[in-house]
Each structure stands twice: as C-alpha cells, then as structure tokens.
Amino acid sequence: MATFQVVVADPESGRSYQQEVDGQDANRFLGLELGDEVDGEAVGLDGYTVEITGGSDAAGRPMRNDVNGSALKDVLLTGGPGFNPEDDGERKRVTVRGKEVSEEVAQLNVSISERGEESVESLYGEGDAEDEDAEEAEA
C-alpha cells in the first residue's frame, strides 16, 4: 500500500502545508504523471483541485518531467531538478526518477490549481491555532 508525504503549495498566500496520505487517498495518485490534476479531497481540501508539480523517492532522487515512466534512469543533465551547474556548459550524469507516480515515490509536491469555497487555513485547522496564539499573547 502506498504512503506519501504530500506538500501542498498555496500560490495565493505563498504558504505550503504537509500532509501524510495513505490508503485509498494515496491510490488516487498512483499512475498519474507530473502536470496531472487530482481532486483535492485526497489531501484534505474538499472542493479544491491540485496539480502534481514534482516529487522525490526515499533516496531524494527527484522526479523529472522529461523522463518517461516511473523507473530510475541515468540521464545527462545541464540543469533543472537534480542538478544545479556551477559553470556555464557544465553537464553531469545523474540518476533521476521518471514523471509517473509509483509506490517508490516518498514525497509529492502539489499546487492548488482550482480553489474551493472554504479557505485552506480553515480546512487544515491552522487559521484557528494562529488566532488562539495571538489571543494568548495579548492576555
């Protein structure tokens, strides 16, 4: 059974939220590719739609949009996920994972593409905690 750590980015507020997803919700991601959209209910965002933007496996190897499948591949990179060159023209052979989500993926990065009626903070229960902390600080 698949288990993912999902990092949900909210482009409107600039914040990100981490969610542990397993079971039936994790199965919704299996077989999808980078750029595909998923119902936000899988990560606790009812009424939202999220887009898969990236991810990595347990060893930290990133998923790349230009590598097909879900297997590991050795590719020659000039930049982008998996390699940041220090000199112009520098290239390096790096092991990366393909763009398809599989059970080997440990972390998925998603971004909110369509918003629902409720705020993200209220759905994750973080807006109330900040208000309580502010009230306690004033007291």
C-alpha positions in Angstrom: 0.0 0.0 0.0 1.3 3.4 -1.0 2.1 6.2 1.5 3.2 9.7 0.5 4.2 12.8 2.3 2.4 15.5 0.2 3.5 19.1 0.3 0.6 21.3 -0.8 1.6 24.8 -2.1 -0.8 27.6 -2.0 0.3 30.1 -4.7 -2.2 32.7 -3.5 -0.7 33.0 0.1 2.7 31.7 -0.6 2.4 29.1 2.2 2.9 25.3 2.0 1.3 22.6 4.1 2.5 19.0 4.7 0.0 16.1 4.8 0.6 12.4 5.2 -1.5 10.5 2.7 -2.1 6.7 2.7 -4.6 4.1 1.8 -7.3 5.0 -0.7 -6.3 8.6 -1.0 -2.7 7.6 -1.9 -4.0 5.3 -4.6 -5.6 8.3 -6.4 -2.1 9.5 -7.2 -0.7 6.2 -8.5 -0.2 6.0 -12.2 -0.6 9.8 -12.7 2.2 12.0 -14.2 3.6 15.4 -13.4 1.2 18.1 -14.5 -1.9 15.9 -14.0 -4.7 17.3 -11.8 -6.3 15.4 -8.8 -9.3 16.1 -6.7 -8.1 18.0 -3.6 -10.2 15.7 -1.3 -7.2 13.3 -1.4 -5.2 15.8 0.6 -8.0 17.1 2.8 -9.0 20.0 0.5 -12.7 19.4 -0.3 -13.8 21.4 -3.3 -10.3 22.1 -4.5 -8.2 20.7 -7.4 -4.5 20.2 -7.1 -1.8 19.8 -9.8 1.1 17.4 -9.3 4.3 19.6 -9.7 7.1 17.3 -8.5 8.3 14.7 -6.1 11.1 12.5 -5.0 11.8 9.0 -3.8 13.2 7.9 -0.4 16.8 8.4 -1.5 16.0 12.0 -2.6 16.2 11.4 -6.3 13.8 13.9 -8.0 11.1 13.2 -10.5 11.7 14.8 -13.9 9.1 15.8 -16.4 11.3 14.8 -19.4 11.8 11.2 -18.3 9.0 8.8 -19.1 7.8 6.1 -16.8 8.4 5.6 -13.1 11.7 3.8 -13.1 15.2 5.2 -12.3 17.2 6.4 -15.3 20.7 7.8 -15.7 20.4 11.0 -17.7 22.9 13.7 -18.7 21.7 17.0 -17.3 22.6 20.6 -17.9 20.3 21.9 -15.2 16.9 21.7 -13.7 15.7 19.3 -11.0 18.5 17.1 -9.8 21.5 19.2 -10.9 22.5 22.8 -10.5 25.6 23.6 -12.6 28.2 25.9 -11.2 29.9 26.7 -14.6 28.4 27.5 -18.0 28.2 24.4 -20.1 28.7 22.0 -17.2 26.9 18.7 -17.6 26.6 15.7 -15.3 25.1 12.2 -15.4 22.6 11.9 -12.6 20.1 9.2 -11.6 16.5 10.5 -11.5 13.1 9.1 -11.4 10.5 9.3 -14.2 7.4 11.5 -14.2 4.9 8.8 -13.3 3.9 8.5 -9.7 4.6 5.0 -8.3 4.9 3.4 -4.9 8.6 4.2 -4.8 7.8 7.9 -4.5 8.1 9.1 -0.9 7.2 12.8 -1.3 4.8 14.5 -3.8 4.7 18.2 -4.4 1.3 19.6 -5.5 0.0 23.1 -6.1 -3.6 24.4 -5.8 -4.9 24.9 -9.3 -8.7 25.5 -8.6 -9.9 26.9 -5.3 -12.9 25.8 -3.3 -15.3 27.9 -1.2 -13.5 27.4 2.2 -10.1 28.8 2.9 -7.1 26.4 3.0 -6.2 27.5 6.6 -9.7 26.6 7.9 -9.6 23.2 6.1 -6.2 22.3 7.7 -7.2 23.9 11.0 -4.3 26.3 11.1 -6.1 29.6 11.0 -7.8 28.9 14.3 -4.5 28.0 16.0 -2.9 31.3 14.9 -5.9 33.2 16.3 -5.7 31.4 19.6 -1.9 32.1 19.9 -2.5 35.8 19.2 -5.2 35.9 21.9 -3.0 34.1 24.4 -0.1 36.6 23.7 -2.4 39.5 24.3 -3.6 38.1 27.7 
